[in-house]
Amino acid sequence: MRILVAEDERDLNDILVMKLSDEGYSVDSCLDGEEAILYLSTAEYDAVILDIMMPKADGFKVLKKLRQGGSSTPVLFLTARDAIEDRVRGLDAGANDYLVKPFSLEELMARLRALTRSSYNNTGNILSLADLTMDIASREVRRGGVLIDLSVKEYQLLEYLLYNKGIVLKREKIENHVWNFDYEGGTNVVDVYISYLRRKIDSGHKKKLIHTVRGVGYVLREPGGS
């Protein structure tokens, strides 16, 4: 999952980026509202962590711009203002959740998982297809009950495929959700990591789950599925 962190306190911004990266998210970050608007106009995100009190454009203006553009990307507001009217204003403005500073990083991660589940209409922490399972809380992946060791990027890619199981995904869309702006690798990065995943997920199994749709991209589905 790809996350945007818009927080003007540099130390907190750095902490959030480090924590999210450690948890397996692909992360972009910025320090003011205008930059947040620019990021949101040029990339697709699975969630946005958005500070309210930012220079150049506050969180309310950023959120208004996002929603006016037709985006339903989940937004979690961060703020030091804890009055009820502030929370109501934030939620009425279109935010999906609201967290008051100071906060627990573990609570933030749990709320982020809940937002992601909701946006993909998933009710729990377990993603599955056939005998393949992923626990997004413990980050354990198993096939046929056997634990599979994945790199961070392999995990991110499989997670995105599982959230979109049965849907044919273009290479560009996969790259946009799994890699951030800092990536400087080759243009065939999606194909390379799909091959890595195939070795770990499908190798040795009669039923292959990762399929190529020629000229389009990839889909995670059971053989014969539509």
Backbone as a ProteinNet text record, in pm:
[ID]
protein_1_A
[PRIMARY]
MRILVAEDERDLNDILVMKLSDEGYSVDSCLDGEEAILYLSTAEYDAVILDIMMPKADGFKVLKKLRQGGSSTPVLFLTARDAIEDRVRGLDAGANDYLVKPFSLEELMARLRALTRSSYNNTGNILSLADLTMDIASREVRRGGVLIDLSVKEYQLLEYLLYNKGIVLKREKIENHVWNFDYEGGTNVVDVYISYLRRKIDSGHKKKLIHTVRGVGYVLREPGGS
[TERTIARY]
83.1	0	87.7	45.2	122.1	53.9	130.1	77.5	145.7	67.2	123.7	116.8	229.7	236	256.5	159.5	170	169.6	286.5	305.1	421	394.6	496.9	599.9	575.9	677.3	777.3	896.7	991.2	1025.4	1047.6	1083.5	972.2	847.8	735.2	717.9	737.2	730	828.7	952	1056.1	1020.1	965	926.2	815.5	717.4	606.3	653.9	739.6	791.9	870.6	952.5	1032.3	942.4	842	751.7	672	617.3	538.4	623.8	745.2	836.2	869.9	894.7	923.8	805.1	683.4	562.4	529.4	612.7	594	517.1	493.9	424.9	525.2	478.3	554.7	510.8	606.4	570.8	631.5	548.5	594.6	560.9	637.8	609.4	634.8	567.6	586.4	560.7	596	594.1	497.5	425.6	327.4	210.5	101.7	-20.5	-12.8	57.2	68.1	140.3	244.6	317	228.8	146.2	54.9	-42.3	-94.5	-186.5	-116.6	9.3	86.1	104.8	143.5	160.6	30.6	-79.4	-208	-258.4	-209.4	-251.8	-169.8	-58.3	32	48.1	-10.3	3.8	-123.2	-140.8	-253.2	-205.4	-282.4	-247.1	-359.5	-321.7	-420.2	-470.6	-396.1	-439.6	-350.2	-404.5	-329.2	-333	-215.8	-206.2	-181.9	-277.4	-279.9	-288.3	-185.7	-187.1	-282.1	-350.4	-442.1	-367.6	-285.8	-218.4	-86.2	-91.7	27.3	41.3	164.4	184.7	137.1	110.9	74	-68.1	-108.6	-247.8	-273.4	-377.3	-400.6	-465.9	-481.9	-535	-675.4	-756.3	-892.5	-891.2	-801.7	-792.6	-742.9	-645.7	-593.4	-704.1	-778.1	-885.9	-996	-1031	-1133.6	-1092.4	-965.7	-914.2	-920	-884.3	-885.2	-1026.3	-1122	-1259.5	-1324.4	-1290.5	-1344.6	-1298	-1182.8	-1130.8	-1193.9	-1284.7	-1355.5	-1287.8	-1179.4	-1106.2	-1173.4	-1181.2	-1234.7	-1123.7	-998.4	-883.7	-904.2	-890.6	-909.4	-810.4	-859.4	-776.9	-787.8	-672.5	-664.1	-605.9	-685.8	-639	-555.9	-443.2	-364.2	-373.7	-396.5	-404.9	-381.1	-334.4	-318.4	-445.9	-544.4	-669.5	-768.4	-807.5	-888.8	-1031.5	-1074.2	-1211.2	-1308.7	-1426.4	-1526.9	-1561.3	-1574.8	-1611.1	-1504.6	-1377.4	-1270	-1281.4	-1312.2	-1327.2	-1446.3	-1556.3	-1675.1	-1646	-1576.9	-1545	-1458.5	-1360.1	-1271.9	-1345.6	-1432.9	-1507.7	-1610.6	-1675.2	-1772.1	-1705.3	-1577.3	-1504.4	-1470.3	-1488.5	-1461.8	-1350.1	-1294.5	-1192.2	-1257.2	-1182.3	-1234.2	-1205	-1102.5	-1067.5	-990.5	-971.1	-918.6	-838.3	-711.3	-624.7	-557.6	-571	-519.9	-377.4	-290.2	-153	-152	-62.5	26.6	-51.9	0.5	-71.3	27.6	-27.3	53.6	72.6	196.1	222.5	147.9	133.4	61.9	-86.6	-142.4	-282.6	-296	-200.2	-202.2	-199.5	-112.7	-103.8	-235.8	-297.9	-425	-533.8	-537.5	-637.8	-613.2	-487	-453	-495.2	-472.5	-517.4	-669.1	-739.5	-885.3	-932.6	-866.6	-902.5	-881.8	-768.9	-738.4	-838.4	-870.9	-970.8	-1103	-1144.2	-1271.7	-1274.7	-1165.3	-1163.2	-1166.6	-1120.1	-1124	-1234.7	-1328.1	-1442.3	-1397.8	-1291.7	-1242.9	-1273.4	-1326.3	-1374.3	-1274	-1165.8	-1069.4	-926.8	-834	-692.1	-637.2	-720.4	-674.4	-719.5	-623.2	-650.7	-621.6	-705.1	-684	-733.8	-676.7	-721.1	-678.3	-777	-748.4	-675.8	-557.1	-484.4	-375.2	-381.9	-287.4	-350.3	-280.1	-331.6	-225.5	-271	-184	-251.3	-179.8	-226.8	-162.1	-240.7	-181.7	-142	-186.2	-143.7	-8.6	5.8	132	229.5	178.2	257.3	307.7	231.4	266.4	192.6	265.5	208.4	229.2	123.4	132.2	61.6	114.5	44.9	37.9	-84.3	-102.5	-53.7	-60.4	-17.2	131.5	208.1	353.4	390.3	468.4	510.5	604.5	579.5	660.6	734.9	864.3	947.5	952.1	899.3	896.5	977.3	1038.1	1102.5	992.6	1029.7	931.6	856.3	928.3	863.2	778.8	823.5	743.4	612.5	622	502.3	406.3	459	374.4	302.5	373.8	315	206.4	233.8	134.1	11.6	33.3	-78.2	-170.4	-111.1	-191.1	-266.7	-202.5	-269.1	-384.4	-364.1	-470.1	-587.9	-559.6	-669.4	-750.6	-685.3	-750.9	-765.5	-778.5	-785.9	-902.3	-874.6	-975	-981.2	-905.9	-904.8	-773.2	-782.8	-661.8	-604.1	-479.1	-412.7	-303.9	-309	-204.2	-73.2	37.3	168.4	184.2	136.6	150.9	74.8	-42.4	-121.4	-53.3	1.2	73.7	193.2	269.3	387.7	349.3	238	194.7	154.4	106.7	61.6	169.2	271.8	369.5	504.5	536.4	664	639.9	727	709.9	797.6	797.7	870.3	1021.9	1069.8	1214.5	1272.8	1186.7	1235.8	1314	1431.8	1517.6	1558.5	1476.3	1508.5	1469.2	1467.3	1437.9	1289.9	1258.9	1120.8	1045.2	1117.5	1051.9	1041.9	1041.3	1044.1	925.9	806.7	689.4	708.4	755.2	777.6	880.2	984.4	1089.2	1033	954.7	902.9	789.9	715.8	616.2	686.7	801.2	875.7	926.9	970.5	1013.7	897.2	780.4	663.7	622.2	626.3	586.1	671.2	800.1	889.2	849.4	807.3	777	632.2	540.4	398.1	349.8	390.2	336.4	427.3	557.8	650.9	621	608.7	581.7	434.7	348.3	204.5	140.4	54.6	-14	-106.2	-173	-265.8	-189.9	-173.9	-104.2	-202.8	-159.9	-248.4	-215.4	-91.2	-50.3	-52.1	-132	-150.5	-116.7	-58.5	-27.3	-140.9	-183.2	-280	-201.7	-174.4	-84.6	-129.6	-32.5	-57.9	-125.5	-157.3	-226.9	-147.9	-140.8	-72.3	-88.3	-128.5	-133.8	-261.8	-297.2	-414.7	-387.3	-433.9	-426.1	-563.4	-572.4	-699.6	-673.6	-774.5	-764.1	-776.4	-712.4	-720.7	-865.4	-899	-1035.1	-1125.8	-1075.6	-1157.8	-1170.1	-1277.9	-1301.5	-1241.4
-119.2	0	125.7	224.2	347.3	457.2	521.5	619.7	755.3	862.9	997.7	1051.9	1099.6	1164.5	1314	1395.4	1541.1	1596.3	1628.7	1671.7	1770.8	1893	1997.7	1990.4	1911.5	1891.4	1788.3	1834.9	1746.9	1622.1	1636.5	1519	1415.3	1460.9	1369.1	1309.3	1390.2	1341.9	1227	1248.9	1146.4	1017.9	1034	918.1	838.9	910.7	844.1	769.5	833.7	769.3	643.4	651.9	537.1	422.9	456.1	354.1	288	368.1	314.2	227	271.5	193.4	61.1	64.4	-58.6	-154.6	-98.4	-180.1	-229.9	-194	-247.6	-159.9	-33.9	57.1	127.8	164.7	253.2	395.2	484.9	613.3	730.9	832.3	964.4	1060.3	1168.3	1262.9	1405.8	1499.2	1641.5	1721.1	1850	1933.9	2051.5	2066.7	2175.5	2133.8	2211.2	2176.5	2185.3	2283.8	2297.3	2177.5	2132.1	2015.6	1890.7	1882.3	1768.7	1764.8	1880.4	1888.2	1841.7	1880.3	1839.2	1687.5	1630.9	1485.1	1414.1	1461.5	1395.9	1408.2	1508.5	1527.6	1444	1389.2	1318.8	1170.4	1121.5	979.7	929.6	797.5	733.9	680.7	710.9	664.4	579.6	486.6	402.8	467.3	564.2	640.7	763.2	865.7	989.2	1019.2	1042.6	1090.9	1240.8	1318.8	1461.3	1547	1626.4	1722.6	1836.4	1892.4	2002.5	2135.2	2164.2	2294.4	2288.6	2318.2	2318.2	2452.1	2491.8	2615.6	2602.2	2716.1	2730.8	2685.8	2573.7	2528.6	2432.3	2458.2	2369.9	2239.1	2147.7	2016.9	2021.6	2117.4	2129	2165.2	2255.9	2295.2	2179.4	2104	1988.1	1885	1857.3	1758.8	1804.9	1933.6	1987.2	1970.1	1999.1	1984.6	1838	1747.7	1605.3	1556.5	1595	1549	1614.7	1740.1	1806.6	1737.7	1675.4	1602.8	1465.3	1430	1303	1186.2	1212.7	1104.3	1061.3	930.3	876.2	815.7	851.2	801	827.3	726.8	746.8	848.1	937.2	1041.3	1032.7	1026.6	1029.4	1163.4	1244	1374.1	1357.6	1427.3	1440.4	1584.4	1606	1742.9	1748.5	1864.6	1888	1946.1	1977.4	2037.5	1925.6	1915.4	1802.1	1838.9	1962	2000.6	1922	1894.2	1817.3	1884.8	2018.9	2089.4	2074.9	2063.6	2043.2	1904.7	1804.8	1669.7	1662.7	1724.6	1724.3	1792.9	1906.7	1977.2	1891	1822.3	1738.3	1624.5	1557.4	1446	1494	1605.8	1661	1709.2	1745	1791.7	1677.8	1554.5	1439.6	1349.6	1376.3	1287.3	1156	1048.7	918.4	885.9	950.1	927	1048	1053	1172.7	1126.7	1165.7	1123	1245.3	1258	1375.1	1351	1450	1444.9	1477.1	1416.4	1305.5	1175.7	1082.6	957.8	842	722.5	600.4	559.5	527.1	481	351.6	265.8	140.5	165.9	265.5	300.1	356.1	437.6	491.7	378.3	278.3	166.9	89.2	69.5	-3.8	73.2	203.6	285.9	284.8	284.5	281.5	149	39.9	-90.8	-93.2	-32.7	-28.7	52.5	164.4	246.5	169.2	98.7	22.5	-90.3	-161.1	-268	-213.4	-101.1	-42.3	-1	58.8	108	-5.4	-125.1	-240.9	-339.4	-293.7	-376.9	-509.3	-503.7	-622.6	-606.7	-711.1	-696.9	-737.2	-803.8	-849	-828.9	-880.3	-865.3	-976.7	-1073.4	-1185.2	-1166.3	-1162.8	-1161.8	-1301.8	-1352.7	-1490.6	-1514.7	-1614.8	-1667.7	-1813.7	-1903.9	-2047.2	-2079.9	-2141.3	-2178.9	-2077.1	-1958.1	-1850.7	-1754.1	-1724.2	-1630.9	-1528	-1408.3	-1301.6	-1237.5	-1231.2	-1161.5	-1023.9	-918.5	-785	-725.7	-786.9	-740.9	-800.5	-932	-998.5	-1002.3	-971.1	-971.3	-1111.8	-1213.1	-1350.5	-1392.9	-1454.8	-1505.8	-1657.3	-1730.8	-1876.3	-1928.8	-2036.9	-2110.1	-2255.6	-2307	-2443.8	-2460.8	-2352.6	-2357.4	-2338	-2331.6	-2316.3	-2168.2	-2125.1	-1985.5	-1951.1	-1835.7	-1790.7	-1663.8	-1663.2	-1547.3	-1453.4	-1332.4	-1233.8	-1110.5	-1047.6	-917.4	-813	-694.6	-587.4	-557.1	-543.3	-508.5	-623.3	-747.3	-861.6	-864.8	-836.1	-833.1	-724	-605.3	-494.1	-529.9	-591.4	-629.1	-733.8	-837.5	-941.1	-884.7	-795.6	-734.8	-660.6	-584.3	-510.2	-604.8	-711.8	-810.8	-878.7	-909.4	-973.4	-880.5	-753.5	-657.6	-643	-671.7	-657.3	-791.5	-899.4	-1031.9	-1038	-1102.9	-1114.8	-996.6	-891.7	-770.9	-765	-747.3	-733.8	-594.6	-590.6	-464.5	-433	-313	-270.5	-254.7	-273.4	-258	-119.4	-16.5	120.7	141.3	80	93.9	24.4	-93.2	-165.4	-83	-32.2	47.1	170.1	232.7	355.1	330.4	209.9	180.4	116.9	59.1	-18.4	52.8	140.4	211.9	361.2	426.9	570.3	651.1	784	871.4	856.4	799.1	784.1	668.7	585.5	468	508.4	447.7	480.3	355.2	252.5	127.8	128.3	9.5	-3.5	3.1	14.6	26.9	-105.1	-216	-347.5	-398.4	-306.9	-345.5	-434.1	-405.5	-487	-630	-646	-780.2	-857.5	-788.2	-853	-904.6	-820.4	-861.7	-962.6	-958.5	-1063.6	-1199.1	-1200.1	-1325.7	-1374.9	-1281.3	-1320.4	-1384.7	-1319.3	-1370.5	-1507.4	-1525.2	-1653.7	-1767.7	-1742.4	-1846.2	-1885.1	-1786.2	-1811.8	-1855	-1805.1	-1832.4	-1952.9	-1961.6	-2063.8	-2183.6	-2164.5	-2273.7	-2395.3	-2511.1	-2633.2	-2660.5	-2568.7	-2586.5	-2608	-2707.1	-2734.1	-2618.8	-2561.1	-2450.5	-2318	-2253.5	-2125.7	-2011	-1914	-1804.4	-1671.4	-1652.6	-1527.4	-1548.4	-1469.2	-1487.2	-1360.3	-1379	-1268.3	-1250.1	-1126.7	-1093.3	-1016.7	-1081	-1025.6	-887.7	-797.5	-662.5	-573.5	-630.1	-550.8	-548.2	-663.4	-666.2	-799.5	-798.1	-919.9	-925	-1047.6	-1068.6	-1185.9	-1174.5	-1283.8	-1349.6	-1474	-1545.5	-1695.2	-1771.7	-1916.2	-1952.9	-2060.6	-2101.8	-2120	-2064.6	-2076.3	-1967.6	-1882.9	-1772.6	-1663	-1587.8	-1479.4	-1349.8
0	0	0	-76.6	-87.5	-6.5	80	173.9	151.7	163.6	165.4	307.5	357.2	488.2	465.2	506.9	497.4	639.2	690.2	829.7	833.6	887.6	880.5	992.4	1096.9	1200.1	1147.6	1112.1	1042	1122.2	1252.3	1332.9	1331.2	1349.2	1346.5	1207.2	1105.5	967.6	946.6	991.6	977.1	1051.6	1172.7	1253.8	1184.2	1130.2	1062.5	938.5	861.6	740.7	777.9	881.6	924.3	971.2	1053.1	1105.5	993.4	904.5	793.7	701.9	676	591.9	657.4	788.8	863.3	860.6	853.6	851.2	711.1	613.5	479.7	383.4	420.8	330.4	239.1	121.9	34.1	67.1	96.5	155.6	79.4	54.4	12.5	125	137.6	244.7	200	266.9	238.6	365.7	360.3	480.3	474	364	356.2	267.5	276.7	207.1	56.3	5.2	-139.7	-200.4	-131.6	-179.7	-172	-67.5	-54.4	-172.5	-210	-324.2	-451.2	-467.8	-585.3	-587.6	-474.3	-467.4	-502.2	-446.8	-466.9	-609.5	-681.5	-820.5	-918.2	-870.7	-962.4	-930.9	-823	-787.3	-721	-721.4	-653.1	-518.4	-414.1	-280.1	-223.2	-136.9	-70.6	57.6	110	226.1	240.6	308.6	333	481.9	540.4	678.6	669.2	716.1	684.9	811	834.1	943.7	907.3	1005.4	976.8	969	1068.3	1074.4	999	867.7	784.1	712.6	678.8	603.7	459.3	396.4	254.8	224.1	278.2	267.4	382	462.5	576.4	530.1	625.4	592.1	534.8	582.8	530.2	381.6	341.9	200.7	114.7	168.7	95.2	75.3	181	173.3	77.8	82.9	-6.6	-151.8	-181.4	-317.5	-361	-270.6	-300.9	-332.8	-248.4	-267.5	-389.8	-417.1	-535.7	-663.8	-657	-771.9	-788.7	-699.9	-710	-642.8	-569	-503.7	-373.7	-354	-229.2	-142.8	-172.8	-95.5	53.3	138.8	283.3	339.1	425.1	486	637.8	702.3	847.9	889.1	958.7	1006.2	1133.2	1139.7	1261.7	1308.4	1437.2	1486.7	1636.6	1681.4	1824.9	1884.2	1800	1845.8	1876.9	2004.4	2046	2084.3	2054.9	2086.4	1998.4	2053.2	1980.3	1847.6	1849.8	1726.6	1618.4	1660.5	1563.1	1499.6	1580.9	1527.4	1431.9	1472.8	1388.2	1255	1260.8	1136.9	1045.4	1103.9	1024.4	956.8	1031.6	974.6	872.4	902	807.4	679	688.8	570.6	475.6	522.7	435.9	483.3	602.4	657.3	700.6	695	735.4	880.9	935.7	1075.3	1125.7	1258.6	1324.1	1444	1452.1	1561.7	1622.7	1754.7	1825.3	1873.1	1852.9	1903.3	2052.4	2129.9	2092.1	2080.6	2001.9	1978.3	1978	1992.1	1986.8	1841.4	1804.5	1668.4	1639.2	1738.6	1718.3	1692.1	1760.8	1733.3	1592.1	1551.2	1414.7	1312.9	1334.1	1240.7	1236.2	1352.2	1357	1282.8	1301.6	1232.4	1081.8	1043	900.9	838.3	909.7	860.3	845.3	940.8	934.6	814.1	786.7	670.9	541.5	533.6	413	392.9	501.5	491.7	440.6	495.9	458.2	311.9	264.4	127	25.7	67.8	-21	17.9	103.4	145.1	205.8	284	353.1	501.9	564.9	702.3	809.8	772.5	873.1	828.2	908.1	877.9	789.1	752.7	670.9	526.1	435.5	292.1	240.1	151	107.6	-33.9	-94.6	-222.9	-227.9	-248	-244.7	-113.3	-120.6	1	35.8	-26	2.7	101.7	211.4	311.7	349.2	381.1	429.8	550.5	661.6	781.7	781.7	756.6	743.5	877.8	988.4	1120.9	1158.5	1141.6	1176.1	1059.1	937	813.6	778.4	816.3	781.3	654.9	563.6	439	436	404.3	398.9	274	221.1	114.6	155.5	162.9	210.9	353.3	431.6	570.8	591.4	481.9	491.5	487.4	586.4	595.3	480.1	414.5	301.8	341.3	319.3	351.9	231.7	248.7	141.4	179.2	80.4	103.3	121.1	166.4	187.3	58.3	-51.9	-177.8	-231.4	-214.4	-254.7	-175.9	-45.2	39.4	-8.1	-34.8	-79.7	-209.1	-300.9	-428.7	-410.1	-330.2	-307.4	-235.6	-140.3	-68.6	-165.4	-256.8	-353.3	-446.3	-488.4	-572.4	-498.5	-371.1	-292.3	-269.9	-242.1	-224.2	-353.4	-466.7	-596.9	-668.6	-592.6	-653.3	-753.5	-865.2	-969.8	-1064.4	-1034.1	-1117.8	-1195	-1325.3	-1407	-1384.8	-1342.2	-1308.3	-1410.6	-1464.1	-1556.3	-1480.4	-1550.7	-1488.9	-1426.9	-1498.5	-1450.2	-1319.2	-1309.1	-1186.6	-1069.9	-1095.4	-990.3	-943.7	-1039.5	-1004	-924.2	-959.9	-892.5	-747.9	-717.6	-581.8	-494.8	-555.6	-478.2	-466.2	-560.6	-556.2	-538.1	-460.8	-438.6	-533.7	-514.7	-605.6	-595.7	-487.4	-468.9	-549	-607.3	-678.6	-803.2	-820.7	-934.7	-1012.2	-1007	-1074.4	-1220.4	-1280.2	-1421.7	-1452.9	-1582	-1625.1	-1617.3	-1605.1	-1597.7	-1454.4	-1359	-1218	-1180.5	-1234.3	-1200.6	-1248.4	-1372.1	-1426.4	-1343.9	-1300.7	-1221.1	-1089.5	-1020.5	-890.1	-901.9	-1011.1	-1034.5	-1048.5	-1118	-1132	-997.5	-910.2	-775.3	-698.9	-706.5	-634.6	-685.8	-817	-874.8	-818.6	-805.1	-752.4	-610.2	-532.4	-391.9	-368.4	-450.5	-430.3	-510.9	-637.3	-728	-752.2	-736.5	-764.6	-676.5	-740.2	-666	-643.5	-689	-673	-809.7	-818.6	-944.7	-981.8	-883.4	-906.6	-900.7	-1015.3	-1022.3	-996.4	-916.8	-878.1	-946.9	-987.5	-1052.4	-1203.9	-1272.9	-1416.4	-1493.3	-1611.1	-1701.6	-1800.9	-1818.4	-1922.8	-2028.5	-2140.2	-2241.3	-2288.1	-2291.8	-2337.1	-2235.1	-2117.4	-2014.9	-1884.2	-1818.1	-1689	-1621.3	-1493.5	-1413.5	-1331	-1294.1	-1208.7	-1115.6	-993.6	-895.7	-890.7	-934.2	-934.6	-944.6	-911.1	-925.9	-1073.6	-1116.7	-1257.1	-1299.7	-1416.3	-1465.7	-1416	-1320.4	-1270.4	-1372.1	-1364.1	-1460.2	-1412
[MASK]
++++++++++++++++++++++++++++++++++++++++++++++++++++++++++++++++++++++++++++++++++++++++++++++++++++++++++++++++++++++++++++++++++++++++++++++++++++++++++++++++++++++++++++++++++++++++++++++++++++++++++++++++++++++++++++++++++

